[in-house]
């Protein structure tokens, strides 16, 4: 049963106007100007006070490395923030990560990666590959966890697939939150869900997929669309999706692909939940955090 807090938050989203950022290409460009003027959100006050926060620049792009001052674990979560590969990291991402560190003591690496439309996936992946090479040069890859919401979920899966194909050490686990897995976003079933989705519209997200693919690129090709690459020989993964999110359609396609390939994934579909609802201040998000904590401890 959907919680009261989720129902109230759904109403609030209806009036918040977030969906206009994804309404169409024009709306996305207007929102993009505001986003660039605001810049990426900074780590939370709690993280700054209770953790060692280091900044590393790679090819001119910032990466945060965060370690608890006491009680830390060996695991390091590499978190790829969502935002359609276009928008910067925002406060709810840091709030979610703060709760994760409080619950688990994990270390964090949070790349403020190159965004579209200024950069396409090739330029962005080149930067992140350098970051990953530096991480596995000083840490056991099995202690690394790729985690991300929305576009960040696509990042997590696509990067793991690329590392596998290049025979590089793989992270130990993947955590995908409302992942964006098909850059085309053109499955007919999405149109049926869109009236219930308070955050994403098809026209807007399709524009972002084209920007991320880059000039002359096909948003239906891997790694822009990790749904279409092999999912064999990947790390253990857990996937969360909500039925009022248009990206739920591709998450279900991913679940079927895994089943057909004989690949076991820990898949959780929550009814009536919005896109990236795991970051919301609702009861269901607390339950997801419990599930993530249990998954990380396996």
CORVEN-V790826 format. One record per backbone hydrogen bond with DSSP energy under -0.5 kcal/mol. CO is the residue of the C=O (numbers start at 1). NH is the residue of the N-H. Records with the same first field share a line. If there is no record, write none. Layout:
CO=NH  NH
This chain:
3=7
4=8
5=9
6=10
7=11
8=12
9=13
10=14
11=15
12=15  16
13=17  18
17=20
18=21
19=22
20=23
22=204
24=28
25=29
26=30
27=31
28=32
29=33
30=34
31=35
32=36
33=37
34=38
35=39
44=48
45=49
46=50
47=51
50=69
51=53
52=54  67
54=65
56=63
58=61
61=58
62=112
63=56
64=110
65=54
66=108
67=52
75=107
76=78  145
77=79  109
78=80  147
79=81  111
80=149
83=86  87
85=116
89=41
90=93  94
91=95
92=96
93=97
94=98
95=99
96=100
97=101
98=102
99=103
100=104
101=105
105=73
107=77
108=66
109=79  111
110=64
111=113
115=119
120=124
121=125
122=126
123=127
124=128
125=129
126=130
127=131
128=132
129=133
130=134
131=135
132=136
133=137
135=138  139
140=143
141=144  172
143=76
144=172  173
145=78  147
146=175
147=80
148=177
149=152
150=153  154  180
151=155
152=156
153=157
154=158
155=159
156=160
157=161
158=162
159=163
160=164
161=165
162=166
163=168
164=167
172=236
173=146
174=238
175=148  177
176=178  240
177=150
179=181
181=227
182=185
187=190
188=191  192
189=192  193
190=193  194
191=195
193=196  197
194=197
196=198
198=19
201=205
202=206
203=207
204=208
205=209
206=210
207=211
208=212
209=213
210=214
212=121
214=217
217=219
218=221
219=183
221=224  225
223=226
225=228
226=229
231=234
236=174
237=266
238=176
239=268
240=178
241=270
242=245
245=248
246=249
247=251
248=252
249=253
250=254
251=255
252=256
253=257
254=258
255=259
256=260
257=261
258=262  263
259=262
262=264
263=265
265=267
266=239
268=241  270
270=243  273
273=244
274=277
276=279
277=280
280=282
282=286
283=287
284=288
285=289
286=290
287=291
288=292
289=293
290=294
291=295
292=296
293=297
294=298
295=298
